Each structure stands twice: as structure tokens, then as C-alpha cells.
Amino acid sequence: MVKLTMIARVMDGLPLAEGLDDGRDVQDAEYYKQQIKALFKNLSKGQNDPSRMSVESGPYIFHYIIEGPVCYLTMCDRAYPKKLSFQYLEDLKNEFERVNGNQIETAARPYAFIKFDTFIQRTKKLYQDTRTQRNISKLNDELYEVHQIMTRNVQEVLGVGEKLDQVSQMSSRLTSESRIYADKARDLNRQALIRKWAPVAIVIGVVVLLFWVKKKIW
């Protein structure tokens, strides 16, 4: 079954629309939505990713299509036919381009096309039951084949981005720690100087005090 659907702009990962009722029957739905957003973020970095790909994550598979400036993504059960998943995305793509095509580049806020949810929900219902005559016909349709579409693991896909984030975090942490160590080193040097010269200062002070007392007495 189709579980989640999200549409985003590729160049900056800006979410444009999603299925508002999606994820109610998905355990840890927010976790998978975060993975989807991480995938969009990776795509926005322009790493020459395939325009069509499937990404495995736990009991589910993300399928996505990149067409022009937009990425159309759905998350389905592993048992759900890959062919139907991509047919579903093609239907979304065709309608989204028809209705919103000339506004995609200028969209400035997240979910600018949230009203597209109505079409997402209506189309999703058509694809939920794989046993309907309509979907059986689509599965037998030789015009749309998906055998060549690559399937990868989500850790593999997001690994590069995660490593870069880890390096960045490590660099920031090292910079912060080096500042702390520098401050501590200055404090230790200051304390060492105080310990070194404090006795001398005390002796000089006592001598000055004795001279002053002696002068007062005489």
C-alpha cells in the first residue's frame, strides 16, 4: 500500500505538497518523514542522482521521480508492486505540472501547493488495491517497465551527507574545545606566575613595611 507521499523542489529541497492524511497507519511516521526530508536535502546538493530510484528503509521502500525542478516521492510497503508505485508517481507528476507548472520556480514558502492534497488522496485510493482490474491492467502494461530502476539502501544513500555533517560537527566541536583549552592554558600560566612571584612580592612588601615603621619610630 501507498503510505506517504511528498513533493519537493529539487534545487533547495523546499516541500511543495504532501498527502495530509498519510502516515496514520505507519508506526514512527515522523521518523520516515525526516528520512524523506533528508533525501530531498541530498538531492538539492546536486550529486547527479538518478532521475528515478527506489530506496529501501526498514519495512518500506521510497520510490521517487525527478522531473524538471520537482521530485515526486512515495513510501510504500515492500510487497507493493514497484510498477504501480511509479505509475502512481507519474499520475501525480502529470497533474502537478498541469496545474502548478508555471508557479513552481517562484514558490517562496513551504507547502505552497498544499491544496494538491485533494488530488493525492483521490489518486492514492485508486492505487491502494492491487487486485482491481485497473491496477492489474497497469501491472501487465508492457509500455512502462521499471526493471532498470536502481534500488539502494537509505543508509547508503544518506551516508555521504551524514558523514559530511559529522565532519562539520566534529570540526565545530574541535574549534570550541581548542578555545576552551586555550583559556585554561592562559589561566594556568597566570596561576604559575602568581605562585612564582607572590613570595617575592610578599618579601618586598615586608621589607618596605619595616623601613616605613623604622622611619616612623626614628
Protein Blocks (a to p, Z undefined) as FASTA:
>chain_A
ZZbdcdddfklopafbdcfkgoklpghklmmmmmmmmmmmmmmnonopafbdcddehjbc
cddddehjbccdddddfklcfklmmmmmmmmmmmmmmmmmmmmmmpcbghklmmmmmmmm
mmmmmmmpmmbmklmmmmmpmkbccklpccddfklmmmmmmmmmmmmmmmmmmmmmmmmm
mmmmmmmmmmmmmmmmmmmmmmmmmmmmmmmmmmmmZZ
